[in-house]
Amino acid sequence: MFSKRDSKGFIKGFTILEMLVVIAMSGMIVTMLLNGLQHVMNLHHRFGVELDHNRQEAMRHAWLTQLIEGTHPDYLDGANKFLGSERELKGLSNGVFTQQLGVPTPFALSLRYQPEQNRTILEYQENHQKDKTLVLLSWSGRRGRFTYLDNKQQAHDSWPPALDQGQQIPNSIQLEIDRDGQPWLLAYKPAGPVNPLPDITKFLAGAFK
């Protein structure tokens, strides 16, 4: 037995029962502390993953904004004039993601539904390289479409509109996606000209004939 002093100063020992009670209480305290620490670590991991996911999503939205704001018209007889439908758009942009940043480069954005996962993805393709695509966004469900607004803020399901082909680039492009089960509308406004500038090389060639 272990020793201790009583109220009169006499030394007496701890009983086995007292020691067992102390050990049991110590074990309970340690268990509670370990459970609390585990809970804190789980929260830290969960919030860390969520924060990283939100950071990546914000970066992809910034890339998409840069791409569409950099949409550039092609020449009137060019092969990469802007074309758009509800599920796809393509044209030229000087805001592409590769080393050609600043140079008008052919690109395409397409919406594709994956039935096995019940998800819709927004794919990016550059320079007509169909074997090299980048998934910019993804969300649950089949919702997803592009809408194109003209200079009168009228919405069209395709571009150029059948009855008005006066401008090559729409004034703004809207993308409808799904977020947490609710429709979410993203709007982008091309920053460049809506029609091509004159081809100086052809003008000079004609002037010196």
Buried (B, 14 or more C-beta within 10 A) or exposed (E): EEEEEEEEEEEEEEEEEEEEEEEEEEEEEEEEEEEEEEEEEEEEEEEEEEEEEEEEEEEBEEBBBBBBBBBBBBBEEBEBBBBBBBBBBBBBBBBBBEEEEEEBBBBBBBBBBEEEEEBBBBBBBBEEEEEEBEEBBBBEEEBBBBBBBBEEEEEBEBBBBEEEEEBBBBBBBBBBBBEEEEEEEBEBEBEBEBEBEEEEEEEEEEEEE
